[in-house]
Amino acid sequence: MFLLLLIAIGFYLYKTGEWQKLSQKFQPSETPNRSEARKIIDMRYASGQISDEEYQKIKNLL
C-alpha cells in the first residue's frame, strides 16, 4: 500500500513538472571549462607526465 502511495505521488510530481524542478536542485550545474582543462594539460605536458602523442590527441579533442 505504501509503495502504491509513493508511485502515485511520483506520478503526480512528474505530470505537474515539479519532479524536474526537484531533480535540478540535486544535479550539479557546473559546465566543463575548456580553458581550465587546457591549462592542466599544458602543465602536465610541461612536467613530462604525458607524451607528445598523448598531448596532441588531447589537444585535438578539446
C-alpha positions as CSV (number, residue, x, y, z in Angstrom):
1,M,0.0,0.0,0.0
2,F,2.9,2.3,0.9
3,L,4.5,1.6,-2.5
4,L,1.3,2.5,-4.3
5,L,1.2,5.8,-2.5
6,L,4.8,6.6,-3.4
7,I,4.1,5.7,-7.1
8,A,1.0,8.0,-7.1
9,I,2.9,10.9,-5.6
10,G,5.8,10.4,-8.0
11,F,3.4,10.3,-11.0
12,Y,1.7,13.5,-9.8
13,L,5.0,15.3,-9.4
14,Y,6.0,14.1,-12.9
15,K,2.8,15.3,-14.5
16,T,2.9,18.7,-12.9
17,G,6.5,19.3,-13.7
18,E,7.6,19.6,-10.1
19,W,9.7,16.4,-10.4
20,Q,12.1,18.2,-12.9
21,K,12.4,21.2,-10.6
22,L,13.3,18.9,-7.7
23,S,15.8,16.9,-9.7
24,Q,17.6,20.0,-10.9
25,K,18.3,21.0,-7.4
26,F,20.2,17.8,-6.8
27,Q,22.2,17.8,-10.0
28,P,25.4,19.8,-10.3
29,S,25.0,22.7,-12.6
30,E,28.7,23.1,-13.4
31,T,29.8,23.2,-17.0
32,P,33.1,21.9,-18.2
33,N,35.6,24.7,-18.5
34,R,37.8,24.2,-21.6
35,S,40.3,26.8,-20.8
36,E,41.0,25.3,-17.4
37,A,41.3,21.9,-18.9
38,R,43.8,23.2,-21.5
39,K,45.9,24.8,-18.7
40,I,46.0,21.5,-16.8
41,I,47.0,19.6,-20.0
42,D,49.8,22.1,-20.7
43,M,51.1,21.8,-17.2
44,R,51.1,18.0,-17.3
45,Y,52.9,18.2,-20.7
46,A,55.5,20.7,-19.4
47,S,56.2,18.5,-16.4
48,G,56.7,15.4,-18.6
49,Q,53.7,13.5,-17.3
50,I,52.2,12.9,-20.8
51,S,54.0,12.2,-24.1
52,D,53.9,14.3,-27.3
53,E,51.4,11.9,-28.9
54,E,49.1,12.0,-25.9
55,Y,49.4,15.8,-25.7
56,Q,48.4,16.2,-29.4
57,K,45.5,13.8,-29.1
58,I,44.1,15.5,-26.1
59,K,44.5,19.0,-27.6
60,N,42.6,17.8,-30.7
61,L,39.8,16.6,-28.6
62,L,39.4,19.9,-26.8
